[in-house]
Amino acid sequence: MYLDERPTAGLSRTVQDDKSYSIVMIDVVHFPRCNDTYGHASGDTCVRVVYWRYVIPFTLVPMLRQQ
């Protein structure tokens, strides 16, 4: 449900504010193996690491440059 609702709300807000909007999907190839071998807590950590390493630099840096 979250993936259905969140983009719609974000898109509505960006159209209203006349700003751009992106959706990023990353295929973490070995995630299922990590999750199955080491448990869900490790899988959650894997997702956080990927997020902070690959998503934040591309969202935070341009946002800071605009200010």
C-alpha positions in Angstrom: 0.0 0.0 0.0 2.8 2.4 0.8 4.3 2.3 -2.7 0.9 3.1 -4.1 0.1 6.0 -1.9 3.5 7.7 -1.3 4.4 8.6 -4.9 0.9 10.0 -5.6 1.2 12.3 -2.6 4.7 13.4 -3.5 3.8 14.0 -7.1 0.7 16.0 -6.2 2.9 18.2 -3.9 5.6 18.7 -6.5 3.1 19.7 -9.2 1.6 22.1 -6.8 5.0 23.6 -5.9 6.2 23.5 -9.5 9.2 21.3 -8.7 10.7 18.0 -10.1 10.0 14.6 -8.6 11.9 11.3 -9.0 11.4 7.7 -8.0 14.5 5.6 -7.4 14.5 1.8 -7.5 17.6 -0.1 -6.7 18.0 -3.8 -7.2 20.2 -5.1 -4.4 21.2 -8.4 -5.9 22.4 -10.2 -2.8 19.8 -8.9 -0.4 17.7 -12.1 -0.2 20.8 -14.1 0.6 21.8 -11.7 3.3 18.3 -11.6 4.7 17.9 -15.4 4.7 21.4 -16.1 6.1 21.8 -13.5 8.8 18.1 -12.6 9.6 15.8 -9.7 9.1 17.7 -7.3 11.3 20.8 -7.7 9.0 18.5 -7.3 6.0 17.2 -4.1 7.4 20.8 -2.9 8.0 21.6 -3.7 4.4 18.7 -1.6 3.1 19.8 1.3 5.3 23.4 1.1 4.1 22.3 1.1 0.5 20.0 4.0 1.2 22.7 6.1 2.9 25.4 5.2 0.3 23.4 5.5 -2.9 20.3 7.5 -2.4 21.1 10.3 0.1 24.1 11.6 -1.9 21.9 12.1 -4.9 19.1 13.8 -3.0 20.8 15.8 -0.3 23.6 17.3 -2.3 21.4 18.9 -5.0 19.0 20.1 -2.3 21.8 21.8 -0.5 23.1 23.4 -3.7 19.7 25.0 -4.3 19.8 26.8 -0.9 
